[in-house]
């Protein structure tokens, strides 16, 4: 009888210890070893963010967006968000700032070749870069002889080419909506020249050379050469 009673007490003690779990009654949170929390990489540079995510068993996927407040090259957001728990080897989208969507030049100058012996005139507002496109707002532009913009596609865009060197070894098309295709002598016009920078392999050009194609009233073609120098 004493042996039976001892055995019963021993079983009760084992059950009690198992119920307690050896942790003073606190509930143990179960975790899945294959899930990780996304670390905080905000404001880190792109390389650092990729290294941190990779070291945590995650696969970074980089996307670039313009942001007026986060320095170019730094992380502005991730998806899923910071602290979210995901499976290891999950892809995490990292949004990296491309910098401000608009950058204005600090100083700029213009030079051009006159079409004839008379005086031509060019005025412009400080150039700016908007989403990888150099924009130059020209105003009070006039020539001393009547001319006509060449418009190959009759879409209201003058035809021109731009390059970062005066040899025009590599060119991109110039886009600009003209007010009037044909000009009288000394008649003033305004338009905005738009030059895509991606294909010129430059983000902030210090020099830009343009040749704009026109036609004289006698039918002869003429190329207008104009160049801009800029600091950023």
C-alpha positions as CSV (number, residue, x, y, z in Angstrom):
1,X,0.0,0.0,0.0
2,X,2.8,2.3,0.8
3,X,4.5,1.5,-2.5
4,X,1.3,2.3,-4.4
5,X,0.8,5.6,-2.6
6,X,4.5,6.6,-3.4
7,X,3.9,5.7,-7.0
8,X,0.8,7.9,-7.2
9,X,2.6,10.8,-5.5
10,X,5.4,10.5,-8.0
11,X,3.1,10.6,-11.0
12,X,1.3,13.7,-9.6
13,X,4.7,15.4,-9.2
14,X,5.7,14.6,-12.8
15,X,2.4,15.8,-14.2
16,X,2.7,19.0,-12.1
17,X,6.2,19.8,-13.4
18,X,5.1,19.1,-17.0
19,X,2.2,21.5,-16.6
20,X,4.5,24.2,-15.2
21,X,6.9,23.7,-18.0
22,X,9.8,24.8,-15.8
23,X,9.1,28.5,-16.4
24,X,7.2,29.7,-13.4
25,X,3.9,29.5,-15.1
26,X,4.7,31.9,-18.0
27,X,3.4,31.0,-21.5
28,X,6.2,30.2,-24.0
29,X,5.6,31.8,-27.4
30,X,6.1,29.3,-30.2
31,X,8.2,30.5,-33.1
32,X,8.7,29.2,-36.6
33,X,12.5,29.1,-37.3
34,X,11.9,29.7,-41.0
35,X,10.4,33.2,-40.5
36,X,12.4,36.3,-40.0
37,X,11.5,40.0,-39.2
38,X,12.4,42.5,-41.9
39,X,15.2,44.7,-40.4
40,X,15.2,48.5,-40.4
41,X,17.2,49.6,-43.4
42,X,15.6,53.0,-43.9
43,X,18.0,55.8,-44.8
44,X,20.7,53.2,-45.4
45,X,22.6,53.4,-48.7
46,X,21.6,50.8,-51.3
47,X,24.7,48.6,-50.8
48,X,24.3,48.5,-47.0
49,X,20.6,47.7,-47.2
50,X,21.2,44.8,-49.6
51,X,23.9,43.4,-47.4
52,X,21.7,43.6,-44.3
53,X,18.8,41.9,-46.0
54,X,20.9,39.2,-47.5
55,X,22.6,38.4,-44.2
56,X,19.1,37.9,-42.7
57,X,18.2,35.3,-45.4
58,X,16.1,37.7,-47.5
59,X,16.4,38.5,-51.2
60,X,16.4,42.3,-51.9
61,X,14.7,43.6,-55.1
62,X,15.7,47.1,-55.9
63,X,13.4,49.7,-57.4
64,X,14.2,53.4,-57.9
65,X,11.8,56.3,-57.4
66,X,12.1,60.1,-57.3
67,X,11.9,61.6,-53.8
68,X,12.4,65.3,-52.9
69,X,13.3,64.5,-49.2
70,X,15.5,61.4,-49.2
71,X,19.0,61.7,-50.4
72,X,19.8,60.1,-53.7
73,X,21.0,56.5,-53.3
74,X,19.4,56.0,-49.9
75,X,16.5,53.7,-49.0
76,X,13.2,55.4,-48.5
77,X,10.9,52.4,-48.0
78,X,10.6,48.6,-48.1
79,X,7.8,46.2,-48.8
80,X,6.7,44.3,-46.8
81,X,7.3,46.9,-44.1
82,X,9.9,47.0,-41.4
83,X,9.3,44.4,-38.7
84,X,7.0,42.2,-40.8
85,X,7.7,38.5,-40.5
86,X,8.3,36.6,-43.7
87,X,9.6,33.3,-44.8
88,X,13.4,33.1,-45.3
89,X,14.4,33.5,-48.9
90,X,11.4,35.9,-49.5
91,X,11.9,38.8,-51.8
92,X,11.8,42.2,-50.2
93,X,11.2,45.3,-52.4
94,X,13.6,48.1,-51.5
95,X,12.7,51.5,-52.8
96,X,15.8,53.6,-53.4
97,X,15.7,57.4,-53.9
98,X,16.7,58.8,-57.3
99,X,16.9,62.2,-55.7
100,X,14.7,65.2,-56.3
101,X,12.4,65.0,-59.4
102,X,13.5,68.6,-60.3
103,X,17.0,70.0,-60.1
104,X,17.8,73.6,-61.0
105,X,21.1,74.8,-62.4
106,X,23.0,77.2,-60.2
107,X,24.4,79.2,-63.2
108,X,24.0,79.0,-66.9
109,X,25.1,80.7,-70.1
110,X,24.1,80.6,-73.8
111,X,25.9,81.1,-77.1
112,X,24.7,80.8,-80.7
113,X,25.6,81.5,-84.3
114,X,23.6,84.2,-86.0
115,X,21.7,83.0,-89.1
116,X,22.6,86.1,-91.1
117,X,24.5,89.3,-90.8
118,X,21.7,90.8,-88.6
119,X,21.3,90.3,-84.9
120,X,19.4,87.2,-83.6
121,X,18.2,87.1,-80.0
122,X,17.9,84.3,-77.4
123,X,16.7,84.6,-73.9
124,X,16.2,81.7,-71.5
125,X,15.2,80.8,-68.0
126,X,17.7,78.8,-65.8
127,X,17.7,75.2,-67.1
128,X,16.4,72.4,-64.9
129,X,16.4,68.6,-65.0
130,X,13.0,67.0,-64.5
131,X,13.0,63.2,-64.4
132,X,16.2,62.7,-66.4
133,X,15.1,65.3,-69.0
134,X,17.0,68.6,-69.4
135,X,14.4,71.4,-69.9
136,X,15.4,74.8,-71.2
137,X,12.7,77.4,-71.4
138,X,13.5,79.9,-74.2
139,X,11.7,83.2,-74.6
140,X,11.9,86.3,-76.9
141,X,13.8,84.2,-79.5
142,X,14.0,86.0,-82.8
143,X,16.0,85.9,-86.0
144,X,16.9,88.7,-88.4
145,X,15.5,86.9,-91.4
146,X,12.2,84.9,-91.9
147,X,12.6,81.2,-91.2
148,X,10.5,78.1,-90.8
149,X,11.0,75.2,-88.4
150,X,11.3,71.9,-90.0
151,X,8.6,69.6,-88.8
152,X,9.0,66.2,-90.3
153,X,5.9,64.6,-88.7
154,X,3.7,67.7,-88.7
155,X,3.1,67.2,-85.0
156,X,4.0,70.7,-83.8
157,X,7.6,69.7,-82.7
158,X,10.6,71.3,-84.2
159,X,13.4,69.0,-85.3
160,X,16.8,69.1,-83.6
161,X,19.6,67.1,-82.1
162,X,21.6,67.5,-78.9
163,X,25.0,66.3,-77.7
164,X,27.3,66.9,-74.7
165,X,30.2,67.7,-77.1
166,X,30.5,70.0,-80.1
167,X,31.5,67.1,-82.4
168,X,28.0,65.6,-82.0
169,X,29.6,62.2,-81.8
170,X,26.5,61.0,-79.9
171,X,23.2,62.7,-80.2
172,X,19.7,62.5,-78.9
173,X,16.6,64.1,-80.4
174,X,15.5,67.6,-79.1
175,X,11.8,68.0,-78.5
176,X,10.0,71.4,-78.4
177,X,6.5,72.6,-79.2
178,X,6.7,75.7,-81.3
179,X,4.1,78.5,-81.2
180,X,4.3,79.2,-84.9
181,X,6.1,77.1,-87.5
182,X,6.9,80.1,-89.8
183,X,8.5,83.3,-88.4
184,X,8.7,86.7,-89.8
185,X,12.0,88.6,-89.4
186,X,12.5,89.7,-85.8
187,X,9.3,88.1,-84.7
188,X,9.6,86.7,-81.1
189,X,8.6,83.2,-80.0
190,X,9.0,81.1,-76.9
191,X,9.3,77.4,-76.4
192,X,10.8,74.8,-74.1
193,X,13.6,72.6,-75.3
194,X,13.5,69.1,-73.8
195,X,16.5,66.8,-74.0
196,X,16.5,63.2,-72.7
197,X,19.7,62.6,-70.8
198,X,19.6,58.8,-70.3
199,X,21.0,58.0,-73.8
200,X,23.8,60.6,-73.3
201,X,25.1,58.7,-70.2
202,X,25.1,61.9,-68.1
203,X,22.9,63.0,-65.2
204,X,24.0,66.6,-64.8
205,X,25.6,67.9,-68.0
206,X,27.8,70.9,-67.8
207,X,27.6,71.6,-71.6
208,X,24.9,70.9,-74.1
209,X,25.2,71.6,-77.8
210,X,22.1,71.8,-80.1
211,X,21.5,72.0,-83.8
212,X,18.0,72.9,-84.7
213,X,16.9,72.5,-88.3
214,X,15.1,75.3,-90.1
215,X,14.2,76.3,-93.6
216,X,14.6,79.7,-95.2
217,X,11.7,81.2,-97.1
218,X,13.5,80.5,-100.4
219,X,13.5,76.8,-99.6
220,X,17.1,76.5,-98.5
221,X,17.7,74.6,-95.3
222,X,19.7,76.1,-92.4
223,X,21.0,74.6,-89.2
224,X,20.8,76.8,-86.1
225,X,23.6,76.1,-83.6
226,X,23.1,77.0,-80.0
227,X,24.9,75.8,-76.9
228,X,24.4,76.0,-73.1
229,X,26.9,75.8,-70.3
230,X,25.6,75.0,-66.8
231,X,26.7,74.4,-63.2
232,X,24.6,72.4,-60.7
